[in-house]
């Protein structure tokens, strides 16, 4: 239900943008976010944002990444600037909400971001 786009290969210091749209579904979306998983490491939060626009960032990308969302389009974005090799990972979109009052959570398929030194 989450369709990701963006990602790819970029040199250190460059920029990339990711987007994730909720396709179909009728659940009420509360928090949308981006997670990443580097090889051999656990998946970890990059940033998330509430329906009201309050955002939260993990320390490493803070000041370099910007998360935003368009509630009407049910889409979340991640603008990544000043990329570093350590940002290399598979990035996953996440959406949390409720469906008829029951909490639900969905994940995107993941998109590869590779930053070369």
C-alpha positions as CSV (number, residue, x, y, z in Angstrom):
1,X,0.0,0.0,0.0
2,X,3.0,2.3,0.3
3,X,4.7,3.1,-3.0
4,X,8.2,4.6,-2.7
5,X,10.2,6.4,-5.4
6,X,13.5,8.1,-5.5
7,X,16.8,6.9,-4.2
8,X,19.8,5.9,-6.3
9,X,23.5,6.6,-6.4
10,X,25.0,9.9,-5.5
11,X,28.4,11.2,-4.6
12,X,29.2,12.4,-1.1
13,X,27.9,15.9,-0.6
14,X,25.1,15.4,-3.1
15,X,21.4,15.4,-2.6
16,X,18.5,12.9,-3.2
17,X,14.8,13.0,-2.6
18,X,12.5,10.2,-1.6
19,X,8.7,10.1,-1.8
20,X,6.2,7.6,-0.5
21,X,2.5,7.6,-1.4
22,X,-0.2,5.6,0.3
23,X,-1.9,3.9,-2.6
24,X,-5.5,2.9,-1.9
25,X,-6.6,2.0,1.6
26,X,-9.0,3.8,3.8
27,X,-7.1,3.9,7.0
28,X,-6.6,7.2,8.9
29,X,-2.9,8.0,8.8
30,X,-1.3,9.4,11.9
31,X,2.5,9.2,11.7
32,X,4.5,8.7,8.5
33,X,8.2,8.2,8.6
34,X,11.4,6.9,7.0
35,X,13.6,4.2,8.4
36,X,16.9,2.9,7.0
37,X,18.8,-0.3,7.2
38,X,22.4,-0.6,6.4
39,X,24.1,-4.0,5.7
40,X,24.5,-5.9,8.9
41,X,22.6,-3.4,11.0
42,X,19.2,-3.1,12.4
43,X,16.5,-0.9,10.8
44,X,16.4,2.4,12.5
45,X,14.3,5.5,12.4
46,X,15.6,8.4,10.2
47,X,12.7,10.8,10.7
48,X,9.0,10.8,11.2
49,X,6.2,13.4,11.0
50,X,2.7,13.6,12.5
51,X,-0.4,14.6,10.7
52,X,-0.1,17.9,12.3
53,X,3.3,18.4,11.0
54,X,5.5,17.8,14.0
55,X,8.7,16.1,13.0
56,X,11.3,14.1,14.8
57,X,14.8,13.2,13.5
58,X,17.5,10.8,14.5
59,X,20.7,12.6,15.4
60,X,22.8,11.7,12.4
61,X,20.7,13.2,9.6
62,X,19.5,16.1,11.7
63,X,20.2,19.4,9.9
64,X,20.8,17.6,6.6
65,X,17.5,15.8,6.0
66,X,14.1,17.3,5.9
67,X,10.9,15.3,6.2
68,X,7.6,16.7,5.0
69,X,4.2,15.4,4.1
70,X,1.1,16.3,2.0
71,X,-1.9,15.0,3.8
72,X,-4.2,15.6,0.9
73,X,-2.0,13.4,-1.3
74,X,-1.2,11.0,1.5
75,X,2.4,11.3,0.7
76,X,5.6,11.7,2.7
77,X,8.8,13.1,1.4
78,X,12.4,13.0,2.6
79,X,14.9,15.5,1.2
80,X,18.4,14.4,1.8
81,X,21.2,17.0,1.5
82,X,25.0,16.8,2.2
83,X,24.9,13.1,1.9
84,X,27.6,11.0,3.5
85,X,28.8,7.5,2.7
86,X,27.4,6.4,6.1
87,X,23.9,7.3,4.8
88,X,24.1,4.4,2.4
89,X,21.3,2.0,3.3
90,X,17.9,0.7,2.1
91,X,15.3,3.3,3.1
92,X,11.8,2.2,4.1
93,X,8.7,4.3,4.3
94,X,6.4,3.7,7.2
95,X,2.8,4.7,7.9
96,X,0.9,4.2,11.1
97,X,-2.7,4.9,11.7
98,X,-6.0,3.4,12.5
99,X,-8.6,1.5,10.5
100,X,-12.1,1.5,12.2
101,X,-10.3,2.3,15.4
102,X,-7.8,-0.5,15.1
103,X,-4.1,0.4,15.0
104,X,-2.4,-0.5,11.7
105,X,1.1,-0.1,10.3
106,X,2.4,-0.5,6.8
107,X,5.9,-0.6,5.3
108,X,7.1,0.3,1.8
109,X,9.2,-2.1,-0.2
110,X,12.4,-0.2,0.4
111,X,14.6,1.9,-1.9
112,X,18.4,1.8,-2.1
113,X,20.4,4.9,-1.4
114,X,24.1,4.6,-2.1
115,X,26.5,7.4,-1.4
116,X,30.0,7.1,-2.9
117,X,33.0,8.7,-1.3
